[in-house]
Amino acid sequence: MHWSAITLGVLAAALLLCPSPPSDARGSERRSRFETVGLYVWKDSPDQHAFWKACGINTLQFCDTHWSIRAEPEAVGEVDRSSDGVLNDYYRRFADGIANATRSGFRTDVILFSNIAQWTGPEEREPTGTGVLFDPRDRQALEARLQAIARAVRALKKADGFTFFGGDPGGAVRAPFGPLPAAEWIHMAREVRKIVKRKAPRAHFSVNPWAIAHWQYPMLSCFTAEWWIREDQLTQQILEAPDLIGPDCGVQIAAHAYYRPLALRMLSQEKSDPSDASDPSDSSDKPDRPNPPFPDALHIRALLDRGTQHVWAWPYFLLDEADDGDFGPEGRVTQSVQIATRYIHRHLARMRQLGFNGIIGNWSYAGYLPAAVNTYAFGRFARDARATPERVLDEYARCLADEASWRDLAQVLRFVENSSTWERKLPPENRLPHLTCDLKSVEEARHALNRVVPRAKPLFALPEPARGFLSRLARRLESRA
């Protein structure tokens, strides 16, 4: 990794804020860190590199959406042609983004979607954003898709890794060909692995069975407990599939039932637990909810024992409140500052305990500024198992506010966290105790925020000027009034 002046400045700031561990604790601290701490960012955003570095992020995950761009039929396959200007330009920009991220010291990974056909118009862009699905049992359609993936991998071969994705987008939801057995996705994954070995031999390959239930159970709604249980069952089937995950194929696992409000609400509301998974009088084949949640430590240990080098958690909805829309249970839209450090801390501690050696969070173009504190907390907790929500909030406040007022800002951050939309979405049994906070009302929080004075120069790079963040906080407090 290249040590830039920005990186060294971040380290210096961290030393001011955090006491050094005793020497006998340093080895344990290193072992407790995730080797990969990443963000799924879709495409490169150079203006955020310094902030991501400050957070401790070392990996950026992009996604290849060439299938959404109108292309002539002869441009769909693997061979480049001079008439394929649109796709060539797309891959040139994409490759430039990978190179730029690499120069900034990040590792890069590219998501490759599954059974989505190349868009051929008439619009310049596929209008739904989820693509035109094809039946992979149609070998001609499958071969066309594999050729398109080969072209993508060849164009982006300098990426450090490629990940083959499950569903959403992809699968069989609202498709005319009906349910698809997960075995078809597994077959396609093996073929994509061959492509990566051939076209980008230095890159690692992984699978991410996200929304794999969209393949085999397209008729199920994610607003039922059964969808989430089926999703876990199919993911376990993929983990156990022969000749797939191992030394030449990593895996990224969502682990929905450990953190995700929508999943936890559905499982709680429908009382789908091991002791009473379904009504005994119901003769339908309803699945039982796993206990403990899936995956458990034995699943992860089995993957590592198999020689799997990249075993990453992939909690897409951990850092923002957009799981089922930015709504609290009362139905109001809340798109202002989001702070959920207690829940991020809990989830990363659980994933570390299970044995994952990497974790990828989500960075949303729509919500990255309101979720900036969460992004910082995610990176800090991933890098330091000793970090606490209180310490991380103090660090962020001290970075932004001057010495006379950062403690006021830290209390406001606690106050906002204690009324988070994320928390209100969770079933009561999954909620954590509130942070200790000196502020007891919105009015007190407003007065505290009015006393905050931004530093002339923040201690580390921020995603926006300090006054912009403080204005967002003020609007959040107004929404609570």
C-alpha positions in Angstrom: 0.0 0.0 0.0 1.2 3.5 -0.8 1.5 5.7 2.3 0.3 9.2 1.2 0.5 12.4 3.2 -3.3 12.1 3.8 -2.9 8.6 5.2 0.0 9.7 7.5 -2.1 12.6 8.7 -5.0 10.3 9.5 -2.7 8.0 11.5 -1.4 11.0 13.5 -4.9 12.1 14.3 -5.8 8.6 15.4 -2.8 8.5 17.8 -4.1 11.7 19.4 -7.5 10.3 20.0 -6.7 6.7 20.9 -4.3 5.4 23.6 -1.7 3.0 22.4 -2.3 -0.6 23.3 0.2 -2.4 25.5 2.7 -4.4 23.5 1.3 -7.8 24.5 -2.1 -6.7 23.1 -0.9 -5.5 19.7 -0.6 -9.0 18.3 -4.2 -9.8 19.5 -5.4 -6.6 18.0 -3.9 -7.4 14.6 -5.6 -10.8 14.6 -8.9 -9.2 15.5 -8.9 -7.0 12.4 -10.6 -7.9 9.2 -8.1 -8.3 6.4 -10.5 -6.8 4.0 -12.6 -3.7 5.0 -14.5 -2.6 2.0 -17.3 -0.5 0.6 -19.6 -1.4 -2.3 -19.5 1.9 -4.1 -20.7 1.0 -7.6 -18.2 3.2 -9.4 -15.2 5.2 -8.3 -15.6 8.5 -6.5 -12.2 10.1 -6.2 -13.5 13.0 -4.1 -14.3 10.5 -1.3 -10.9 8.6 -1.3 -9.4 10.7 1.5 -12.5 10.1 3.7 -12.6 6.4 3.0 -8.9 6.2 3.9 -9.6 8.0 7.2 -12.3 5.4 7.9 -9.8 2.5 7.4 -11.3 1.3 4.1 -8.9 -0.7 2.0 -11.1 -2.2 -0.7 -13.6 -0.7 -3.1 -16.2 -2.9 -4.8 -17.6 -1.8 -8.1 -20.4 -3.3 -10.3 -20.4 -3.9 -14.0 -23.7 -2.7 -15.6 -22.7 -2.9 -19.2 -25.9 -4.9 -19.8 -28.0 -1.7 -19.2 -26.4 0.1 -22.2 -27.9 -0.3 -25.6 -25.6 -2.2 -27.9 -25.9 -3.5 -31.4 -26.3 -7.3 -31.7 -22.8 -7.8 -33.0 -21.4 -5.8 -30.1 -22.9 -8.2 -27.5 -20.3 -10.9 -27.7 -16.7 -11.0 -26.4 -14.9 -9.6 -29.5 -14.3 -5.9 -29.6 -15.4 -4.1 -32.8 -14.7 -0.6 -33.9 -18.5 0.0 -34.1 -18.9 -0.9 -30.4 -18.1 2.7 -29.4 -20.6 2.9 -26.5 -19.4 -0.2 -24.7 -15.8 0.5 -25.5 -16.1 3.9 -23.9 -17.9 2.4 -20.9 -15.1 0.0 -20.2 -12.4 2.6 -20.8 -13.9 4.8 -18.1 -14.5 1.8 -15.8 -10.8 0.6 -16.2 -9.7 4.2 -15.5 -11.7 4.2 -12.3 -10.0 0.9 -11.2 -6.6 2.3 -12.0 -7.3 5.5 -10.1 -8.5 3.5 -7.0 -5.4 1.4 -7.2 -3.2 4.4 -7.3 -4.9 5.7 -4.2 -4.0 2.5 -2.4 -7.3 0.6 -2.6 -7.8 -3.0 -3.7 -10.6 -3.4 -6.1 -13.3 -6.0 -6.8 -15.9 -6.0 -9.6 -19.4 -7.5 -9.3 -20.7 -9.5 -12.3 -24.4 -10.0 -12.5 -25.9 -13.3 -13.5 -28.8 -14.0 -15.9 -29.3 -10.5 -17.4 -29.2 -10.1 -21.2 -27.6 -7.2 -23.0 -30.0 -4.4 -23.6 -30.6 -3.7 -27.3 -33.1 -0.8 -27.2 -34.9 1.1 -28.3 -34.0 3.4 -25.4 -30.3 4.1 -24.8 -30.6 2.7 -21.3 -32.6 -0.2 -20.0 -35.5 1.6 -18.3 -36.1 -0.5 -15.2 -32.6 -0.6 -13.9 -33.0 -4.4 -13.2 -32.4 -5.7 -16.7 -34.0 -8.2 -19.0 -33.8 -11.6 -17.5 -33.1 -14.7 -19.6 -33.5 -18.4 -18.8 -30.0 -19.9 -18.3 -31.3 -23.3 -19.4 -31.4 -21.7 -22.9 -27.8 -22.5 -23.7 -27.6 -20.0 -26.6 -28.7 -17.2 -24.3 -26.3 -18.4 -21.6 -23.4 -18.5 -24.0 -24.2 -14.9 -25.1 -24.1 -13.8 -21.5 -20.9 -15.6 -20.7 -19.2 -14.0 -23.8 -20.3 -10.6 -22.5 -18.9 -11.4 -19.1 -15.6 -12.5 -20.7 -15.4 -9.2 -22.5 -15.9 -7.4 -19.2 -13.3 -9.4 -17.3 -10.8 -8.9 -20.1 -11.4 -5.1 -20.2 -11.2 -4.9 -16.4 -8.4 -7.5 -15.8 -6.4 -5.1 -13.6 -9.0 -5.4 -10.8 -7.9 -7.5 -7.8 -11.0 -9.6 -7.9 -14.3 -10.4 -9.5 -17.5 -11.5 -7.8 -20.4 -13.4 -9.4 -23.7 -12.2 -8.0 -27.0 -14.0 -7.2 -30.2 -12.1 -7.7 -31.8 -8.7 -7.4 -31.0 -8.0 -10.1 -31.1 -11.5 -11.6 -33.2 -14.6 -10.9 -36.7 -15.3 -12.1 -39.0 -12.7 -10.4 -41.8 -11.7 -12.8 -40.0 -13.7 -15.6 -42.0 -15.8 -18.1 -39.8 -18.9 -17.6 -40.7 -19.4 -14.0 -38.6 -20.8 -11.1 -35.0 -21.7 -11.7 -33.2 -24.3 -9.6 -30.2 -23.0 -7.7 -28.2 -25.6 -9.5 -28.4 -23.5 -12.6 -26.8 -20.5 -10.8 -24.1 -22.8 -9.4 -23.4 -24.1 -13.0 -23.1 -20.5 -14.2 -20.8 -19.6 -11.3 -18.4 -22.4 -12.3 -18.3 -21.1 -15.9 -17.6 -17.5 -14.8 -14.8 -18.8 -12.6 -13.2 -20.4 -15.7 -13.5 -17.0 -17.5 -11.8 -15.1 -14.7 -9.0 -17.7 -14.6 -8.5 -17.3 -18.3 -9.0 -13.6 -18.8 -7.6 -12.2 -15.5 -5.4 -14.9 -14.0 -4.0 -12.6 -11.3 -7.4 -11.8 -9.9 -9.3 -13.7 -7.3 -12.8 -15.0 -7.8 -15.7 -15.1 -5.4 -19.4 -15.8 -5.4 -22.1 -13.8 -3.6 -25.4 -15.6 -3.5 -27.3 -12.5 -2.5 -31.1 -12.9 -3.2 -30.6 -16.4 -4.6 -34.2 -17.0 -3.5 -35.2 -14.9 -6.5 -34.1 -17.8 -8.6 -35.8 -20.8 -7.0 -38.7 -19.1 -5.2 -39.6 -16.1 -7.3 -43.2 -16.3 -6.1 -42.3 -15.6 -2.5 -42.3 -12.1 -1.1 -39.5 -10.8 1.1 -42.3 -9.5 3.4 -42.7 -13.1 4.6 -40.5 -15.1 7.0 -40.4 -18.0 4.5 -38.4 -15.9 1.9 -35.6 -15.3 4.4 -35.5 -18.9 5.5 -35.4 -20.1 1.9 -32.7 -17.6 1.2 -30.5 -19.0 3.9 -31.2 -22.6 2.9 -30.2 -22.0 -0.7 -27.1 -20.1 0.4 -26.1 -23.1 2.5 -26.6 -25.3 -0.5 -24.2 -23.1 -2.5 -21.6 -23.3 0.3 -21.8 -27.1 0.2 -21.8 -27.4 -3.6 -18.9 -29.6 -4.8 -16.2 -28.0 -6.9 -17.2 -24.4 -6.2 -16.0 -22.6 -3.1 -12.5 -23.3 -2.0 -8.9 -22.2 -2.8 -9.9 -20.7 -6.1 -13.3 -19.3 -5.2 -14.1 -17.1 -2.2 -17.6 -16.3 -0.9 -19.5 -13.2 0.4 -22.4 -13.9 2.7 -25.2 -11.5 3.6 -26.0 -12.9 7.1 -29.4 -11.2 7.0 -30.7 -12.7 10.2 -27.9 -11.1 12.3 -28.7 -7.5 11.6 -31.3 -6.6 8.9 -34.5 -5.0 10.3 -36.7 -6.2 7.5 -35.6 -9.8 7.9 -35.8 -9.7 11.7 -39.3 -8.1 11.6 -40.6 -10.7 9.3 -39.1 -13.6 11.3 -40.4 -12.1 14.5 -43.9 -11.1 13.3 -44.6 -14.6 11.8 -43.2 -16.3 14.9 -41.0 -18.4 12.6 -38.7 -19.8 15.3 -37.4 -23.4 15.9 -39.9 -24.2 18.6 -42.9 -23.2 16.5 -41.9 -22.6 12.9 -45.4 -23.1 11.6 -48.9 -24.0 12.6 -49.0 -27.7 13.3 -52.3 -28.0 11.6 -50.8 -26.5 8.4 -49.7 -29.4 6.1 -47.7 -27.2 3.8 -43.9 -27.7 3.7 -42.9 -24.6 5.6 -39.2 -24.4 6.6 -37.9 -23.9 10.1 -35.9 -20.9 11.0 -32.2 -21.9 11.7 -31.0 -21.7 15.3 -28.5 -20.2 15.7 -28.9 -17.8 12.7 -27.2 -18.7 9.4 -24.3 -18.8 9.0 -22.8 -20.0 12.3 -19.2 -20.4 13.2 -19.1 -24.0 12.0 -20.1 -22.9 8.5 -17.3 -20.3 8.4 -14.7 -22.7 9.9 -15.6 -25.3 7.2 -15.0 -22.8 4.5 -11.6 -21.7 5.9 -10.6 -25.4 6.4 -11.4 -26.0 2.8 -8.7 -23.4 1.9 -11.1 -20.6 1.0 -9.0 -17.4 1.2 -11.8 -14.8 1.0 -14.7 -15.3 3.3 -16.4 -12.0 3.6 -19.6 -10.7 5.3 -21.7 -8.6 3.0 -24.2 -6.5 5.1 -25.5 -4.3 2.3 -28.0 -2.4 4.5 -26.0 -2.0 7.6 -24.8 1.6 7.0 -28.0 3.3 5.9 -31.7 3.2 6.6 -32.9 2.3 3.1 -33.6 -1.4 3.7 -37.4 -1.1 3.0 -37.3 2.6 2.3 -36.1 5.4 4.7 -39.2 4.9 6.8 -39.8 4.4 10.5 -42.6 2.2 11.7 -44.9 5.2 11.7 -44.4 5.6 7.9 -42.7 9.0 7.9 -39.8 9.5 5.5 -36.6 10.3 7.4 -33.7 11.0 5.0 -31.6 13.1 7.4 -28.5 12.2 9.4 -28.4 8.6 10.3 -26.3 7.3 13.2 -26.4 3.6 14.4 -23.0 3.0 15.8 -24.3 0.5 18.4 -25.8 -1.7 15.8 -22.8 -1.5 13.5 -20.5 -2.3 16.4 -22.7 -5.3 17.4 -22.8 -6.7 13.9 -19.0 -6.4 13.2 -18.3 -8.1 16.6 -20.6 -10.9 15.6 -19.0 -11.3 12.2 -15.5 -11.3 13.7 -16.6 -13.9 16.2 -18.0 -16.1 13.5 -14.6 -16.1 11.7 -15.1 -13.9 8.6 -11.8 -12.5 7.4 -13.4 -9.6 5.5 -16.5 -7.4 5.4 -18.0 -5.1 2.8 -20.4 -2.3 3.7 -22.5 -0.2 1.3 -21.9 3.4 0.3 -25.0 4.9 -1.2 -24.9 7.8 -3.7 -28.2 8.9 -2.4 -27.4 8.7 1.3 -23.6 8.8 1.8 -23.6 12.3 3.4 -26.4 11.5 5.9 -24.7 8.2 6.7 -21.1 9.6 7.0 -20.8 8.8 10.7 -21.9 5.3 10.1 -19.3 4.8 7.4 -16.6 6.1 9.7 -17.8 3.8 12.5 -17.9 0.8 10.2 -14.2 1.3 9.2 -13.1 2.0 12.8 -14.9 -1.1 14.3 -13.5 -3.3 11.5 -10.0 -2.1 12.2 -10.1 -2.1 16.0 -12.1 -4.6 18.0 -11.5 -2.4 21.1 -13.2 0.6 19.7 -16.6 1.4 21.2 -19.6 3.5 19.9 -18.9 6.2 22.5 -15.2 6.4 21.5 -16.0 6.6 17.8 -18.6 9.3 18.2 -16.1 11.3 20.3 -13.5 10.9 17.6 -15.9 12.1 14.9 -17.0 15.1 17.0 -13.4 16.0 17.9 -12.4 15.8 14.3 -15.1 18.3 13.2 -15.5 20.7 16.2 -13.0 22.8 18.0 -11.6 21.9 21.5 -14.1 24.1 23.3 -17.2 22.5 21.7 -16.5 19.0 20.4 -18.0 17.5 23.6 -21.3 19.3 22.9 -21.3 17.8 19.4 -20.5 14.4 20.8 -23.6 14.6 23.0 -25.7 15.7 20.0 -24.5 12.6 18.1 -25.5 10.4 21.0 -28.9 12.1 21.2 -29.6 11.5 17.4 -28.4 7.9 17.7 -30.8 7.2 20.5 -33.7 8.1 18.3 -32.6 6.4 15.1 -35.0 5.2 12.4 -32.9 2.0 12.1 -33.6 1.1 15.7 -37.3 1.8 15.4 -37.5 -0.7 12.5 -36.1 -3.5 14.6 -38.3 -5.8 16.7 -38.1 -4.9 20.4 -36.1 -8.0 21.2 -33.3 -7.0 18.8 -32.9 -3.5 20.2 -29.9 -2.3 22.2 -29.8 -0.1 25.3 -29.5 3.6 24.5 -26.1 5.4 24.8 -25.7 7.5 28.0 -26.5 11.0 27.0 -26.6 14.3 28.9 -29.2 15.8 26.6 -32.8 15.0 27.5 -34.8 16.9 25.0 -34.7 18.3 21.4 -34.5 21.8 22.9 -31.4 20.9 24.9 -29.8 19.2 21.8 -30.5 22.3 19.7 -28.8 24.5 22.3 -25.8 22.2 22.4 -25.5 22.2 18.6 -25.7 26.0 18.5 -22.5 26.0 20.7 -20.5 23.9 18.2 -17.8 25.7 16.4 -16.2 23.9 13.4 -12.4 23.4 13.5 -10.5 25.6 11.1 -9.1 22.3 9.7 -10.6 18.9 10.5 -8.4 16.3 12.1 -9.1 14.0 9.2 -10.8 14.3 5.8 -14.5 14.5 5.8 -17.0 13.8 3.0 -18.3 17.3 3.1 -17.4 20.6 4.8 -18.2 20.6 8.6 -20.8 23.3 8.3 -22.8 21.1 5.8 -22.9 18.2 8.3 -23.9 20.6 11.1 -26.8 21.9 9.0 -27.9 18.3 8.4 -27.8 17.7 12.1 -29.9 20.8 12.7 -32.5 19.6 10.2 -32.6 16.2 11.9 -33.3 17.8 15.3 -36.1 19.9 13.6 -37.7 16.7 12.4 -37.8 15.5 16.0 -39.4 18.7 17.3 
